């Protein structure tokens, strides 16, 4: 016999930083949450892709490591006793005659909720791999698409390829412990935070880091999964060899909305269009927050997602307590409320 659906006020799809903060905001309004994530750990991309990467634009934290941010957000949500369903992808979403939503996961879990918050980043993600012959022979040993533990790269000769924030930020971070870093980019201009780019150029004036521009990856040399050099070519096709133990290609992530794309929501280039004031989608009771949400003037920042989580929670509350007027108080005044009974 199939298990009875688990009932909650709000079902949150995505256990990244924005989804975690949504638990807190809902809890402050006495709403219970179940959280579903396709990853096996809490934290989304922060935990899976760059747990030891510093983040500089979180209010109150001049610098915070991604995993530390996740730990603090998990701690902040804990008093409201969220139920986590990890390593599960939401495969089905249907509306009942009563106007509630029934979520089904790939593992057969069913959740009945009054409202749904989609905080799924940009859906499932994977790295964009450079088209290098034989690269699969080095993946996992010498070629890595993410950095989970900085210490693993101590004393290594590292080639970082890419021109965005990930490439620049990791070049700055790993320069502290690598033997040598080469940053390969096909154009002189980097698409990263101006302050980070300035720091990168200052570092390139030392013997710790070389800027290899304008060049692009051309090949790998080594044997048995052990890398000895990375071949790069300039715009005229002239090739040179960079001695290397490690290649870190940062060419972004390929995003896939998966089943979300089939739920009848208004989509805009793999994002979900929402009302800016509430984060509600075109489907009543379904809200999208964080990177997956789209509206005019949208900034893809974690702090924007935090704000959207708060607005969505306040928009959802009348669905849970239709006959109860909200008398708003600051958290410094009322403290943490007791979670509502099931």
Buried (B, 14 or more C-beta within 10 A) or exposed (E): EEEEBBBBBBBBBBBBBBBBBBBBBBBBBBBBBBBBBBBEBBBBBBBBBBBBBBBEEBEEBEEBBBBBBBBBBBEBBEBBEBBBBEBBBBBEBEBEEEEBBBBBBEEEBBBBBBBBBBBBBBBBBEBEBBEBEEBEBBBEBBBBBBBBEBEEBEEBBBBBBBBBBBBBBBBBBBBEBBEBBBBBBBEEEBEBBEEBBEBBEEBBEEEBBBBBBBBBBBBBBBEEEEBBBBBBBBEEEEEEEBBBBBBBBBBEBEBEBBBBEEBEBEBEEBBBBBBBEBBBBEBEBBBBBBBBBBBEEBEEEBBBBBBBBBBBBBBBBEBBBEEEEEEEEEEEEEEEEEBBEE
